[in-house]
Amino acid sequence: MRRWLVPAIFAIAVAVAAAAALVSGRAHADTLARVEHMPTDSRPYAKAPLPAGYVEDEVAVETLVSSGGQFRTVLNIRRPADPKQASGVVIVEPWHPGDLWPVQSTTQAYLARSGIVSIVVATSPTVQKILQRADPKRYADVDIPEGTETEILTQTDYLLKNGSIPGVKPRKVILAGYSNTAAMVRAYLAAAYPEGQLANKRLYDGYLVGQTAVGTKPVAIRDVGAPVIEIEGESELIRTFARGGERVGYRREDGPDYRLYEVPGLSHLASRDEGQGVPIRWRCVHPERSQYPHRETWSAILNLLVRWVADGKAAPHAPRIETSDGGRTIVRDAFGNAKGGVRSTVLEAPTAAIMPVGENAPADPKTARCDMVGWQTALPASQLIARYPDHAAYVKKVDASAAALVKDGWLLPEDAERLKADARAAKVP
C-alpha cells in the first residue's frame, strides 16, 4: 500500500461513516479519507471556459478501498465565487473516458444561472492516463485502480455531505451521467441499491441517467427510493435496433420516484449551436444539421430533477414516443417527425423533418460517428405556406408552443426567449 502523501496546501483527515464502498448493499467499516488542494504551480485541467461569476478548484481525494490498497483521485469543482449565490445543489458527474464532461457542457448555462455547483470526478484508469499525459507533474500521484468506480462515487457523496470538500456546502447532491457516464450511473444504482433494498439516506439524493440505451443493453432501472430521471432520445430508440437489439430494454412504467422521458428529434450529440464549428471529422454529408434544441431540453429536464430533489416537487409524467412493431417502427406525423414523447418548439411549430440519426458517410470514416449526429430536411415551401401563411403566423405558433412548454416545465423561460428570438429572425415561410 502506498504511503499517505503529505498535503502541499490544504489537507484534512475525516472519519467517514459507512466507508467508501458498497458491496452487496452493505457499507464497510469507517475509513480515513484525505482531501487536499492540488498544487498551485499549474492550472486545473479544464474542459471549457468558466461561466461568469464562477471559480474553479481542484482537490485530490485519497482513501482506502475495500479490496485492499487505496485510490487517489481528482475532483474538478466549479462553484459560484460568491457563496451567497450558491443554491446548495451539487451535481456530481463521472469524468467521461473520452475526456468529456458531457452533463456540464450540455447544461452549463442553466447551472450557472441557478447557482449550482458542478463537480467532475475521475473514476477510471483511462481518465488517470488522460490527466497524467496532460500534466505529468500535477497528476503524478493520481492512482485509480480498476474496479473502484463505485467506491470513488460513494466516497465523493460522503465527503460532500460531511462538509469535507472545501468551499462547498451542499444541501442536496445529484449524481448525473450522459451516454458512457450514464452507464456508470446505471451500474452505480445496481451496486448501491441491490434488488429488494431501498435507499440508504447516506447516498445521493437523486440521479440523472441520460441517453445510455445503446451499447450497454440496459435493463430497466429499479425503484431505489430516491428520485431518478432517465432521458432517452429518439436516437437511442433507432440505434437500439440498428445495432441488433431485439427490444427496448430500458422501458418501464413510471413509479413514485422514477420518470422516463423519451424525446423525439433528440440526437445523441447536440448540433444546433455547433454549426460549422464542428470538427471536420464529425461533418457528415447531409444538407442541414439538426436544429433540435438539445441543450435547452436537457437543461429543462435537469431542472425538473433539481426541483424534485431540492423542493420535493415531483417531476411530471410524459408519454413515450409512439411506436409500433415492438418499438422498431416510430410513428410519424404529416411532417415526418416522431409523435409522442417530450415535445419541443421545433416539433410543435415545424419547419423541417428532423432525423436524429445520420445515415450518410462521414468526412473522416475512421473517427466520425454519423449515427450520433442529427440532420433535417426542410419542409417544402407549399407545406410551409399552408401552415404559416406569413412570417407573423409562424412566430405566433412558436410563441404559443414555447409558452405551453414553459408552463409544463419542458422549457426554461430563458431558453424560451432565445428560441422565440430565433423564430423572429428565421426566414419562414
Buried (B, 14 or more C-beta within 10 A) or exposed (E): EEEBEEBEEEBBBBEBEBBBBBEEEEBBEEBBBBBBBBBEEEEBBEBEEEBEEBEBBBBBBBBBBBEEEBBBBBBBBBBBEEEEEBBBBBBBBBBBBEBBBBBBBBBBBBBBBBBBBBBBBBBBBBBBBBBBEEBEEBBEEBBBBEEBBBBBBBBBBBBBBBEBBEBBEBEBBBBBBBBBBBBBBBBBBBBBBEEEBEBBEBBBBBBBBBBBBBBBBBEBBBBBBBBBBBBBBBBBBBBBBEEEBEEBBBBBEBEEBBBBBBBBBBBBBBBBEBEEEBEEBBBBEBEEBBBBBBBBBBBBBBBBBBBBBBEEEEBBEBEBBBBEEEBBEBEEBEBBBBBBBBBBBBBBBBBBBBBBBBEEEBBEEEEBEBBBBBBBBEBEEEBBBEBBEEBEBBBBBBBEBBBBBBEEBBBBEEBBEBBBEBBEEBEBB
